[in-house]
Amino acid sequence: MSPKASEPQAGKAGRPAAEMTRDERRKAALKANMARRKAQARARAEGAGTQDAGGDGGPDREDG
């Protein structure tokens, strides 16, 4: 167990979020978003032949 387990961690470097620069936080967020979108695309591709995925069949948009 880490001696500073109560501090928030971000990125693979294991640095506390307070010590990360704005650019490092931005890059980490972009990487996490891309991984999430890739996983969503894989899930859609696996279920492309079924109607169980739900939704209205329109484009998936999460902005707004």
C-alpha positions as CSV (number, residue, x, y, z in Angstrom):
1,M,0.0,0.0,0.0
2,S,1.2,3.5,-0.9
3,P,2.2,5.7,2.1
4,K,0.2,8.6,0.5
5,A,-2.9,6.7,-0.6
6,S,-5.2,9.6,0.3
7,E,-3.7,11.9,-2.4
8,P,-5.4,11.8,-5.8
9,Q,-3.3,10.2,-8.5
10,A,-3.3,11.0,-12.2
11,G,-1.4,9.4,-15.1
12,K,1.0,6.6,-15.2
13,A,3.7,8.7,-13.5
14,G,1.9,8.3,-10.2
15,R,2.2,12.0,-9.5
16,P,-0.5,13.8,-7.5
17,A,-2.9,15.8,-9.6
18,A,-1.8,19.0,-7.8
19,E,1.8,18.5,-9.1
20,M,0.8,17.9,-12.7
21,T,1.0,20.8,-15.2
22,R,-2.0,21.9,-17.1
23,D,-0.6,20.3,-20.3
24,E,0.0,16.9,-18.5
25,R,-3.6,17.0,-17.2
26,R,-4.9,17.8,-20.7
27,K,-2.9,14.9,-22.2
28,A,-4.1,12.5,-19.6
29,A,-7.7,13.5,-20.1
30,L,-7.4,13.2,-23.9
31,K,-5.9,9.7,-23.5
32,A,-8.7,8.6,-21.2
33,N,-11.4,10.0,-23.5
34,M,-9.8,8.3,-26.6
35,A,-9.7,5.0,-24.7
36,R,-13.3,5.3,-23.7
37,R,-14.4,6.2,-27.2
38,K,-12.4,3.2,-28.6
39,A,-14.1,0.9,-26.1
40,Q,-17.5,2.3,-27.1
41,A,-16.7,1.8,-30.8
42,R,-15.7,-1.8,-30.1
43,A,-19.0,-2.4,-28.2
44,R,-21.0,-1.0,-31.1
45,A,-19.1,-3.1,-33.6
46,E,-19.8,-6.3,-31.6
47,G,-23.5,-5.5,-31.3
48,A,-23.9,-4.1,-34.9
49,G,-26.2,-6.9,-35.9
50,T,-28.6,-6.7,-33.0
51,Q,-31.2,-4.1,-31.9
52,D,-30.5,-4.6,-28.2
53,A,-28.1,-1.7,-27.9
54,G,-31.0,0.8,-27.4
55,G,-31.1,4.4,-28.5
56,D,-32.9,5.9,-31.5
57,G,-30.4,4.8,-34.1
58,G,-29.1,8.3,-34.5
59,P,-25.5,9.5,-33.9
60,D,-24.2,9.2,-30.4
61,R,-23.4,12.7,-29.1
62,E,-22.3,13.4,-25.6
63,D,-21.7,17.1,-25.8
64,G,-24.2,19.6,-24.5
